Amino acid sequence: MKTRTPMASATPPISPDSLILNQVRDVVRDRLAPLTVKIDEGYYPAEVLRALGEAGAFRQHLASHNGRNTFDVQTALAAMDVVSQECMSTGFMVWAQDVVCWYIEMSNNDHLKQTVLPKLASGKVLGGTALSNPMKYLAGIEPLLLTATETDDGFMLNGTLPWVSNLGSGHWFGSIFKVVGDNPRDVMALVNTDWAGLELRQLAKFCGMEGTGTYAMFFKDVFVPKNHVLGDPLIPYLKKMKAGFVLLQTGMATGLIEGCIELCEAAELQFGHVNCYLDDRPDELREALDDTRELIGELCTDVFNPKPEFMRRVLEARLLGSELSLRAASSAMLHTGANGYLHDAPAQRKLREAYFVAIVTPAIKHLRKELDTLATA
Ligand SMILES: Cc1cc2nc3c(=O)[nH]c(=O)nc-3n(C[C@H](O)[C@H](O)[C@H](O)COP(=O)(O)OP(=O)(O)OC[C@H]3O[C@@H](n4cnc5c(N)ncnc54)[C@H](O)[C@@H]3O)c2cc1C
C-alpha cells in the first residue's frame, strides 16, 4: 500500500465562541459535569462520548468530515481542552477517539474511510488506540508485543497488551504488529473488539482514570482482513501521522491546567491573604498556559512538516504540557488546602489526572529519550 501526502492547508484561527465549541460546552455542562465524580470512580460514560460526537468534537481535525477541507487539529484540541477542564478522563477518551479517526484519515484505505470513519467521526461507534507499546518499541524502549502470520487475505494476530482505553463491545482500535515469516515487517491495522479470538479483561484498578474503559487485551489467533490495514509499509505512514498524534494529546494537558488555575483563582477570595506566599500562583500559571497554547496553535498549522526540527518542537510542546500539568495540579492542591484534600474534591482528582498526562505514552521519560536521540542524530 502506498502512502499519499495529504494536502496540508493552514488552520484557520478559531473563535472561542464558535458554534462547535459552544455545543461542546453545552454537553460538558449538561451531560458530563453531573457524572464527573462517578467517572472518576469507574463509570464509563459512553452516552457522553456519543453526545460529544454529535456536537462535532471528533471530526474537527478530519478534512474529510469537518466541512472545511482542512486538517484543523487546533479546533479538535480546543474541544478536548473544554472537556478536560471538567474531566480529564473524558478528555483522554476524546483523544483516543480523535486518534483512531486520525489513523483512518491518514491512511489510503478507502474501504475504512467509507465504512468505519463516518461512524467514528460522529461518535456513533467508539474506539481507541493500542499504540503505547509500538511507540515505545520504535523508540527502542521495549519489544513489540503482538506478532502475526500473514495469509493470502489477512493476518493472524497473537499476543497480549496490558491496557488499552475507550473500549467495550463493538469498539475499534488501531494496532501495530510484527509479521513473521517470508515477508517480515511491521504493519498497522484497525481491529474490532468483537472479532473472534480477542478477549478484553479488566485486570487492574487504577488510582485515577478508572472510567476510561481500560482493558488488558488477549489476542489468540485473531484474524485481521487486509482491507483493514492502515499502514504497510509502516514507517512512511507513521511519519505522516505522528506529529498530529502527539499534538492531539496536548488538549488534555491545556484543559487540565486551565481547570487547576480556576481552582486556584476560586480559593483567592477566602485564602488570598495567605495563598500569596505560594509558588506557581494562578497568574504565573496563566501566563505559562497562554504561551503553551500559542506554541501548540502554531505547531498545529504545520502538522505534516517532515523535518526532524519540527518533530523536536512537537515533542517539546508535549513535554511542556506534562510538566506544566504537574505544576498546575500541585499548585491547585496547595491553593485549595484541606478542601482540595476531600474525597470528591476536584483538586485531588486533577492531581491524579496530571500524573496520567505525565505517564501516558509518550511519558516524560520517553519524550526526554526521543529528544536526546534527536539531539545526538
Ligand atoms: C489508565 C491507563 C490507560 C491507558 N490507556 C492506554 C491506551 O489507551 N492505549 C495504550 O496503548 N496504552 C495505554 N496505557 C498505557 C500507557 O500509555 C503507558 O504505556 C503506561 O502507563 C506505562 O508507560 P511507561 O512509559 O511509564 O512504562 P513503565 O510503567 O515504565 O512500564 C514499562 C513496561 O512495563 C509494562 N508494565 C508496567 N506495569 C505493568 C503491569 N502491572 N502489568 C503489565 N505490564 C506492565 C508497561 O506497559 C510498559 O510496557 C494506559 C495506561 C493507564 C494506566
The ligand as a Gaussian input file, in Angstrom:
#p B3LYP/6-31G(d) Opt

LIG

0 1
 C       -5.362000       4.184000      32.903000
 C       -4.448000       3.848000      31.764000
 C       -4.931000       3.890000      30.471000
 C       -4.092000       3.560000      29.416000
 N       -4.602000       3.576000      28.148000
 C       -3.836000       3.188000      27.109000
 C       -4.344000       3.155000      25.777000
 O       -5.500000       3.526000      25.518000
 N       -3.549000       2.706000      24.805000
 C       -2.277000       2.290000      25.034000
 O       -1.619000       1.857000      24.095000
 N       -1.736000       2.368000      26.273000
 C       -2.483000       2.792000      27.303000
 N       -1.937000       2.864000      28.569000
 C       -0.508000       2.619000      28.734000
 C        0.262000       3.933000      28.901000
 O        0.245000       4.700000      27.703000
 C        1.721000       3.672000      29.258000
 O        2.305000       2.808000      28.337000
 C        1.838000       3.054000      30.627000
 O        1.263000       3.977000      31.536000
 C        3.284000       2.734000      31.014000
 O        4.118000       3.686000      30.464000
 P        5.607000       3.951000      30.935000
 O        6.283000       4.512000      29.746000
 O        5.598000       4.763000      32.172000
 O        6.168000       2.494000      31.190000
 P        6.536000       1.775000      32.573000
 O        5.467000       1.961000      33.598000
 O        7.911000       2.195000      32.896000
 O        6.475000       0.271000      32.152000
 C        7.388000      -0.395000      31.304000
 C        6.649000      -1.533000      30.655000
 O        6.114000      -2.451000      31.611000
 C        4.720000      -2.596000      31.426000
 N        4.052000      -2.712000      32.723000
 C        4.289000      -1.966000      33.816000
 N        3.456000      -2.351000      34.806000
 C        2.705000      -3.356000      34.323000
 C        1.667000      -4.169000      34.840000
 N        1.201000      -4.021000      36.090000
 N        1.109000      -5.097000      34.043000
 C        1.558000      -5.298000      32.780000
 N        2.531000      -4.544000      32.220000
 C        3.095000      -3.605000      32.986000
 C        4.279000      -1.292000      30.745000
 O        3.115000      -1.437000      29.956000
 C        5.456000      -0.963000      29.878000
 O        5.337000      -1.603000      28.666000
 C       -2.735000       3.188000      29.647000
 C       -2.244000       3.186000      30.963000
 C       -3.074000       3.501000      32.003000
 C       -2.513000       3.485000      33.402000

